[in-house]
Amino acid sequence: MKQPKPHLRTCLGCGREADKRELVRIVRSPEGDVFVDPSSKRSGRGAYVCADEACFEAAVRKDRLGRALKTTVKEDDIERLRHEFEQVATSDARFRSGR
């Protein structure tokens, strides 16, 4: 039986390729709102980051998040995203065991 291809995505912070289930998805909704998508199923343009604060901070610092989502991410949105990201990365069982 043919094996399905893995759903590889690239982390915006470090550039590591991984299965999309190993990364945290950040999404821009059709209405223009930006938020962390723990289910990875919400509609909208997505960007992926490792479940590591350093990767999130690198993506924000280098403006890769805004470019990947094709929008301007405001400073207050970044603070909210940082809080949402920390909650997902620490509470989701997928990310607790590390890389």
C-alpha atoms as a printed R data frame, in Angstrom:
   type eleno elety resid chain resno       x      y      z
1  ATOM     1    CA   MET     A     1   0.000  0.000  0.000
2  ATOM     2    CA   LYS     A     2   1.259  3.442 -0.885
3  ATOM     3    CA   GLN     A     3   2.242  5.597  2.081
4  ATOM     4    CA   PRO     A     4   0.658  9.063  2.226
5  ATOM     5    CA   LYS     A     5   3.039 12.005  1.915
6  ATOM     6    CA   PRO     A     6   3.636 13.904  5.153
7  ATOM     7    CA   HIS     A     7   2.196 17.404  5.400
8  ATOM     8    CA   LEU     A     8   5.478 19.310  5.758
9  ATOM     9    CA   ARG     A     9   5.534 22.958  6.728
10 ATOM    10    CA   THR     A    10   8.425 25.325  7.451
11 ATOM    11    CA   CYS     A    11   8.854 27.178 10.737
12 ATOM    12    CA   LEU     A    12   9.014 30.929 10.201
13 ATOM    13    CA   GLY     A    13  11.490 31.336 13.048
14 ATOM    14    CA   CYS     A    14  14.178 28.721 12.455
15 ATOM    15    CA   GLY     A    15  13.377 27.381  8.982
16 ATOM    16    CA   ARG     A    16  13.069 23.763 10.146
17 ATOM    17    CA   GLU     A    17  10.723 21.592  8.091
18 ATOM    18    CA   ALA     A    18   8.355 19.442 10.132
19 ATOM    19    CA   ASP     A    19   4.993 17.757  9.923
20 ATOM    20    CA   LYS     A    20   2.306 20.391 10.339
21 ATOM    21    CA   ARG     A    21   1.012 18.614 13.466
22 ATOM    22    CA   GLU     A    22   4.328 19.361 15.196
23 ATOM    23    CA   LEU     A    23   4.061 23.122 14.602
24 ATOM    24    CA   VAL     A    24   1.776 25.839 15.956
25 ATOM    25    CA   ARG     A    25  -0.423 27.452 13.291
26 ATOM    26    CA   ILE     A    26  -1.089 31.180 13.257
27 ATOM    27    CA   VAL     A    27  -3.891 32.235 10.948
28 ATOM    28    CA   ARG     A    28  -5.251 35.393  9.352
29 ATOM    29    CA   SER     A    29  -9.007 35.011  9.008
30 ATOM    30    CA   PRO     A    30 -10.898 36.197  5.907
31 ATOM    31    CA   GLU     A    31 -12.006 39.178  8.039
32 ATOM    32    CA   GLY     A    32  -8.366 40.145  8.670
33 ATOM    33    CA   ASP     A    33  -8.063 39.030 12.309
34 ATOM    34    CA   VAL     A    34  -4.820 37.300 13.311
35 ATOM    35    CA   PHE     A    35  -4.825 34.583 15.987
36 ATOM    36    CA   VAL     A    36  -3.271 31.287 17.054
37 ATOM    37    CA   ASP     A    37  -5.171 28.279 15.707
38 ATOM    38    CA   PRO     A    38  -4.597 25.317 18.053
39 ATOM    39    CA   SER     A    39  -6.865 23.026 16.008
40 ATOM    40    CA   SER     A    40  -5.133 23.935 12.704
41 ATOM    41    CA   LYS     A    41  -8.519 23.760 11.012
42 ATOM    42    CA   ARG     A    42  -9.777 27.351 10.944
43 ATOM    43    CA   SER     A    43 -10.203 28.919  7.556
44 ATOM    44    CA   GLY     A    44  -7.773 31.601  6.465
45 ATOM    45    CA   ARG     A    45  -4.142 32.078  5.508
46 ATOM    46    CA   GLY     A    46  -1.849 30.150  7.833
47 ATOM    47    CA   ALA     A    47   1.741 30.378  8.975
48 ATOM    48    CA   TYR     A    48   3.612 27.858 11.102
49 ATOM    49    CA   VAL     A    49   6.066 28.233 13.984
50 ATOM    50    CA   CYS     A    50   7.806 25.652 16.190
51 ATOM    51    CA   ALA     A    51   6.370 25.392 19.705
52 ATOM    52    CA   ASP     A    52   9.391 27.316 20.963
53 ATOM    53    CA   GLU     A    53   9.309 30.919 22.161
54 ATOM    54    CA   ALA     A    54  12.609 31.654 20.421
55 ATOM    55    CA   CYS     A    55  11.112 30.683 17.058
56 ATOM    56    CA   PHE     A    56   8.034 32.821 17.672
57 ATOM    57    CA   GLU     A    57  10.166 35.803 18.667
58 ATOM    58    CA   ALA     A    58  12.433 35.363 15.619
59 ATOM    59    CA   ALA     A    59   9.384 35.265 13.323
60 ATOM    60    CA   VAL     A    60   8.071 38.502 14.869
61 ATOM    61    CA   ARG     A    61  11.462 40.252 14.970
62 ATOM    62    CA   LYS     A    62  12.234 39.488 11.317
63 ATOM    63    CA   ASP     A    63   8.652 40.375 10.243
64 ATOM    64    CA   ARG     A    64   8.235 36.942  8.731
65 ATOM    65    CA   LEU     A    65   4.856 36.571 10.403
66 ATOM    66    CA   GLY     A    66   3.393 39.614  8.665
67 ATOM    67    CA   ARG     A    67   4.828 38.653  5.298
68 ATOM    68    CA   ALA     A    68   3.623 35.046  5.502
69 ATOM    69    CA   LEU     A    69   0.123 36.170  6.479
70 ATOM    70    CA   LYS     A    70   0.195 38.993  3.903
71 ATOM    71    CA   THR     A    71  -0.898 41.579  6.446
72 ATOM    72    CA   THR     A    72   0.524 44.078  8.907
73 ATOM    73    CA   VAL     A    73   0.557 42.605 12.393
74 ATOM    74    CA   LYS     A    74   0.082 45.412 14.908
75 ATOM    75    CA   GLU     A    75   1.999 45.579 18.188
76 ATOM    76    CA   ASP     A    76  -1.109 44.907 20.309
77 ATOM    77    CA   ASP     A    77  -1.882 41.876 18.116
78 ATOM    78    CA   ILE     A    78   1.679 40.618 18.662
79 ATOM    79    CA   GLU     A    79   1.255 40.826 22.442
80 ATOM    80    CA   ARG     A    80  -2.049 38.926 22.249
81 ATOM    81    CA   LEU     A    81  -0.516 36.353 19.894
82 ATOM    82    CA   ARG     A    82   2.450 35.915 22.249
83 ATOM    83    CA   HIS     A    83   0.052 35.140 25.109
84 ATOM    84    CA   GLU     A    84  -2.056 32.750 22.975
85 ATOM    85    CA   PHE     A    85   1.109 31.066 21.650
86 ATOM    86    CA   GLU     A    86   2.467 30.466 25.157
87 ATOM    87    CA   GLN     A    87  -0.843 28.937 26.260
88 ATOM    88    CA   VAL     A    88  -1.007 26.571 23.293
89 ATOM    89    CA   ALA     A    89   2.667 25.586 23.416
90 ATOM    90    CA   THR     A    90   2.527 24.740 27.133
91 ATOM    91    CA   SER     A    91  -0.924 23.162 27.337
92 ATOM    92    CA   ASP     A    92  -1.077 21.055 24.169
93 ATOM    93    CA   ALA     A    93   0.206 17.498 24.659
94 ATOM    94    CA   ARG     A    94   1.695 17.490 21.133
95 ATOM    95    CA   PHE     A    95   4.346 20.008 22.182
96 ATOM    96    CA   ARG     A    96   5.179 19.013 25.773
97 ATOM    97    CA   SER     A    97   7.568 16.205 24.875
98 ATOM    98    CA   GLY     A    98   9.827 18.589 22.926
99 ATOM    99    CA   ARG     A    99  11.227 18.096 19.401
